[in-house]
Amino acid sequence: MNQPCLIRGHKTKIGRILGKQIREKLIPIVSDGFNMQIEIVTFDLYGTLVDWKYSISRALNYIHENLADRFFEIEYETVTNLGKYIPYSRILVKVLERALRECKIDFREEYGRLLLTSFAKSPFFPDALIGLILLKKHGYKTGIISNTDRDLVEITLAGVRDFFDYVVTAQDAGYYKPDKHAFITAYEIMKTNYEQVLHVSSYPQYDLEPADQLGVKTVCIDRYGYSWKEEIQSIDRLLEVIRRQW
């Protein structure tokens, strides 16, 4: 006579298990009240997290007044027209040589070393450090996709490497942004889907446009006045955007 009770209890237990499985499929994963549909937040490094314009401008304008403005123009033109990977340290020196030649200034080996060292030691923006700490605190993985070489990035990240789960350089990917393959390869290395990623940069032309074309969510940090469909003024506000938008 106890068998029906056992059957009912067994069915009740199965119902609870099935109900839990269904709820887990329907309810998004949440940590500390934040939507974890986004699992990885990736960043451009130079100009987004660190102030490379300050470092390079200070070094180049020491060599010659207003040299930095022309340098940045040539650098963008060079990188966007590359057909294959070339070490970024070599690109920086070649760009400097051309900028100096236009100003009728002789290139010196010391100038190249000054440029590379200044670039690699670019300081972090304060809001970037706070924003990264908050992202890690709330359970997000973070990554860098950078148009540079491993040895330069290692110098830049000295003391904060543990802030990042992934660091992918042009040397690793074999491509420079804005080539979409730089992002495709980077996210393959991270073993993630585009739907689970948010990419943050201050450069629409280098980063946001190609990432957006792949279906990656994107946010522009307003460092230099560029416009984008989703913008923030500082990276320490990024969690608010994630909570509101995704």
Steps between C-alpha positions, in 0.01 A plus 500: 500500500802730536593472135280788374659728758846400381400561142357840585816591688714379215300705253521804726879465516523466121279807463728704722807392300335574167373833627849598611646402161238704316556803722876480447445510125255788513660726761823679397803452717534793740785601729454780751195620311677532164397322181766243415389451141825687438778282635810673361573871465786568260686826457727680264808586705685805367277805504218318679652367820834679488588851389735433210435840343636669810811280507579520130417869466727585790788304347455614139441865578826488691666408171312760296201722575167363368667185368244282680201615294655388174629181661149385597369569149775292341458221756130461424563506124773238534314253723174512307678418175710208618456179305675280753635510853816701559635554853344813643831618641631510143189687383544765771861562401417514127218747567737714705760494223242621248366772730853625565585491131199719423629747758852478350640354822756219502390179670710388794498159667442671832175649369371155415583369845337804661182437302478128579569545869252786533234300319548186709489697825174682420311555828153363574210740513373503862140423395627195309661350809186552710279364221713186462496438875118528503460262207717237667317552830167422333622185329576610146798373306707770334724500196717720282513504119793720411678612182839436652768245587516279807819652637358854487174396666686316776673825596173696492318243717775463758328492839146460363523185286271322746221742402464310170401144418606533137754712313509464121738712294538545125800273534273225638219553250714568194276795410465865591171667577285616321534170313210287628730198515673663798174463693407162354834351603499672841158360592604156374796517738262600781264215400193718518199589286443851368166514685679465833746785441497876546785693336602844625719749316548871447548440125200421276723469192750255652273294724131571527408485131660158426383352832147625438502342152570165665200539731704586810344747744704822508546809716705811427690663783510869412869588520535689172154621399398215267130415475347154533157354567590412860740734681635544850711775646708276723560127535401502866141548373512192278315274745205738492484473121517120512219488755283743300561371149569129528 
